[in-house]
């Protein structure tokens, strides 16, 4: 968050975990679990999958190569004391049908991130559940991003092995064979 908001934090009493959960529920996010950020699995293979297999690679201002190297991603995540993993399930007819749904949810998650920040957690940072998609046409570059204050990377963009991480929490996740199957998507809110 921008430094001009930091002045708002002076004198703000830190919200408790219960307060945070209340904020989650008010936003309609009732399927979440807490995880110690040290248990979030960061792996080099995830970045390789981004580089060799993802059509967003190099085309999205919040996707690799516009994200830090894997070692920096891991160090960044380890700096946090708490993390909430949000689960979203959806069935779509066509792959592109997910974008309007994820954009709406990501914008709501960004509002939650701001509320948590204003509750005294100045380091709060959201990892969205789908590539940015805020703009009709992405510049593909962080320096020319049209929404730098809202654009966030995905967990995968930060080299997080989502499969290994959410499996620890008992959440469902598997490779889909067809779009007739339900997607299980995840966003992560890092809190400190």
C-alpha positions as CSV (number, residue, x, y, z in Angstrom):
1,X,0.0,0.0,0.0
2,X,1.1,3.6,-0.6
3,X,2.9,5.5,2.1
4,X,0.1,8.2,2.2
5,X,-2.1,5.6,3.8
6,X,0.4,4.9,6.6
7,X,-0.6,8.1,8.3
8,X,-4.1,6.5,8.8
9,X,-2.5,3.7,10.8
10,X,-1.2,5.9,13.6
11,X,-3.3,5.2,16.7
12,X,-5.2,2.3,15.0
13,X,-5.6,-0.6,17.4
14,X,-4.7,-3.9,15.7
15,X,-7.6,-6.1,14.8
16,X,-7.7,-9.5,16.4
17,X,-7.9,-12.8,14.4
18,X,-11.7,-12.8,15.2
19,X,-12.0,-9.3,13.9
20,X,-10.3,-10.4,10.7
21,X,-12.5,-13.4,10.3
22,X,-15.6,-11.1,10.8
23,X,-14.3,-9.0,7.9
24,X,-13.8,-12.1,5.7
25,X,-17.4,-13.1,6.4
26,X,-18.9,-9.6,5.8
27,X,-17.3,-9.8,2.3
28,X,-18.9,-13.2,1.7
29,X,-15.6,-15.1,2.0
30,X,-16.7,-18.0,4.3
31,X,-14.5,-20.8,2.8
32,X,-11.1,-20.0,4.2
33,X,-8.4,-21.5,6.4
34,X,-5.5,-20.1,8.2
35,X,-2.0,-21.3,7.4
36,X,1.4,-20.5,8.9
37,X,3.3,-18.8,6.0
38,X,6.3,-21.0,6.8
39,X,4.2,-24.0,5.6
40,X,3.5,-22.3,2.2
41,X,5.4,-24.4,-0.3
42,X,7.5,-22.4,-2.8
43,X,9.2,-24.4,-5.6
44,X,11.3,-23.7,-8.6
45,X,9.2,-26.1,-10.7
46,X,6.2,-23.8,-10.4
47,X,8.1,-21.0,-12.1
48,X,9.2,-23.4,-14.8
49,X,5.6,-24.2,-15.5
50,X,4.9,-20.5,-15.8
51,X,7.7,-20.0,-18.2
52,X,7.0,-23.1,-20.3
53,X,3.2,-23.7,-20.4
54,X,1.3,-20.6,-19.3
55,X,0.0,-18.3,-22.1
56,X,0.2,-15.3,-19.6
57,X,4.0,-15.6,-19.3
58,X,5.5,-12.3,-20.4
59,X,2.1,-10.9,-21.3
60,X,0.7,-9.8,-17.9
61,X,2.2,-7.1,-15.8
62,X,1.7,-9.1,-12.6
63,X,2.9,-12.5,-13.9
64,X,6.5,-13.8,-14.5
65,X,8.9,-12.4,-15.6
66,X,7.4,-9.4,-13.8
67,X,7.6,-11.1,-10.4
68,X,10.7,-11.6,-8.3
69,X,13.0,-14.6,-8.6
70,X,11.8,-17.7,-6.8
71,X,14.3,-17.3,-3.9
72,X,13.0,-13.7,-3.3
73,X,9.4,-15.0,-3.4
74,X,10.1,-17.5,-0.8
75,X,11.9,-14.9,1.4
76,X,9.0,-12.5,1.0
77,X,6.4,-15.1,2.1
78,X,8.5,-16.1,5.1
79,X,8.4,-12.6,6.4
80,X,4.7,-12.9,7.3
81,X,3.2,-14.2,10.5
82,X,-0.3,-15.2,9.2
83,X,-1.9,-16.2,6.0
84,X,-5.5,-17.0,5.0
85,X,-6.2,-19.3,2.1
86,X,-9.5,-18.6,0.4
87,X,-11.2,-21.4,-1.6
88,X,-13.5,-20.8,-4.5
89,X,-15.2,-23.5,-6.5
90,X,-16.8,-23.0,-9.9
91,X,-17.9,-24.9,-13.0
92,X,-17.6,-23.1,-16.4
93,X,-18.7,-24.2,-19.9
94,X,-15.7,-22.6,-21.6
95,X,-12.2,-21.7,-20.2
96,X,-12.7,-18.0,-20.9
97,X,-15.9,-17.9,-18.9
98,X,-13.9,-17.9,-15.7
99,X,-12.4,-14.5,-16.3
100,X,-15.5,-12.3,-15.4
101,X,-16.0,-14.4,-12.3
102,X,-12.4,-14.2,-11.1
103,X,-12.1,-10.5,-11.9
104,X,-15.2,-9.8,-9.7
105,X,-13.9,-11.9,-6.8
106,X,-10.3,-10.5,-7.1
107,X,-11.7,-6.9,-6.9
108,X,-13.6,-7.9,-3.8
109,X,-10.5,-9.5,-2.3
110,X,-8.6,-6.3,-3.0
111,X,-11.2,-4.4,-1.0
112,X,-10.7,-6.9,1.8
113,X,-6.9,-6.4,1.6
114,X,-7.4,-2.7,2.0
115,X,-9.7,-3.2,5.0
116,X,-7.2,-5.4,6.7
117,X,-4.4,-2.9,6.0
118,X,-6.5,-0.1,7.5
119,X,-7.1,-2.4,10.5
120,X,-3.4,-2.0,11.4
121,X,-1.8,-4.7,9.3
122,X,0.5,-2.6,7.2
123,X,2.3,-5.4,5.4
124,X,-0.9,-7.1,4.2
125,X,-0.6,-8.4,0.6
126,X,-3.0,-10.4,-1.6
127,X,-2.1,-13.1,-4.0
128,X,-5.1,-13.2,-6.4
129,X,-6.7,-16.4,-7.7
130,X,-6.3,-15.7,-11.4
131,X,-4.1,-13.6,-13.5
132,X,-4.8,-9.9,-13.1
133,X,-7.4,-9.2,-15.8
134,X,-8.2,-5.7,-14.5
135,X,-7.6,-4.0,-17.9
136,X,-9.0,-4.8,-21.3
137,X,-5.5,-4.8,-22.7
138,X,-2.5,-5.4,-20.4
139,X,0.7,-3.6,-21.1
140,X,2.6,-6.7,-20.0
141,X,5.1,-4.6,-18.1
142,X,5.2,-3.5,-14.4
143,X,6.6,-0.1,-15.4
144,X,3.7,0.7,-17.7
145,X,0.9,-1.0,-15.8
146,X,-2.3,1.0,-15.8
147,X,-3.4,-0.3,-12.4
148,X,-0.2,-0.6,-10.4
149,X,-2.0,0.0,-7.1
150,X,-4.4,-2.9,-7.7
151,X,-2.5,-5.4,-9.8
152,X,-1.4,-8.4,-7.8
153,X,0.4,-11.7,-8.7
154,X,-1.2,-15.1,-8.4
155,X,0.2,-17.6,-5.9
156,X,1.7,-19.5,-8.9
157,X,3.3,-16.3,-10.1
158,X,5.1,-16.1,-6.8
159,X,6.2,-19.7,-7.3
160,X,3.8,-21.2,-4.7
161,X,3.0,-24.9,-5.2
162,X,-0.7,-24.4,-4.7
163,X,-1.4,-28.2,-4.8
164,X,1.1,-29.0,-2.0
165,X,0.0,-25.9,0.1
166,X,-3.8,-26.4,0.0
167,X,-3.5,-30.1,0.4
168,X,-2.0,-29.6,3.8
169,X,-5.3,-27.8,4.7
170,X,-7.5,-30.6,3.4
171,X,-8.8,-28.6,0.5
172,X,-9.7,-30.3,-2.8
173,X,-7.4,-29.7,-5.8
174,X,-6.6,-31.8,-8.8
175,X,-5.7,-31.4,-12.5
176,X,-8.9,-31.0,-14.4
177,X,-9.4,-33.2,-17.5
178,X,-12.4,-31.3,-18.9
179,X,-14.2,-28.1,-18.2
180,X,-17.2,-30.0,-17.1
181,X,-15.4,-30.6,-13.8
182,X,-15.5,-28.1,-10.9
183,X,-12.5,-25.8,-10.6
184,X,-11.0,-25.3,-7.2
185,X,-9.3,-21.9,-7.2
186,X,-7.3,-20.3,-4.3
187,X,-6.3,-16.8,-3.3
188,X,-3.9,-16.2,-0.4
189,X,-3.9,-13.1,1.9
190,X,-0.6,-12.6,3.7
191,X,-1.1,-10.7,6.9
192,X,1.3,-9.0,9.3
